[in-house]
Amino acid sequence: MDRETKGGWVYIMANRYRGTMYTGVTAHLATRVHQHRTGTGSDYCAERGLLRLVWAEFTDDITACIAHEKRVKRWRREWKFALIERGNPDWRDLYDELA
């Protein structure tokens, strides 16, 4: 299976309701979120306490997934808030629902 046919996740981590956010992309969401929660995922998340997975979306094509992540990173904060709150209005941590 070539790289483009493998799917991936675009996700947003946050420290609190409408707080600091981090947008990332990964092929293995549960593993990546665990890394963030243990301080090994990214310096940005570790330094700011971004431990809460508040939004994630799967895409079948990793190339399209990476392009989507780049778009979301450029969005205004208000647009990201709306994206998150469409499916997660309370900004609850979705990590436990990954299993």
Secondary structure, DSSP 4 states (H G I P E B T S, - for coil): --GGGS-EEEEEEESSTT--EEEEEES-HHHHHHHHHTT-S-HHHHHHT--EEEEEEEES-HHHHHHHHHHHHHS-HHHHHHHHHHH-TT----GGG--
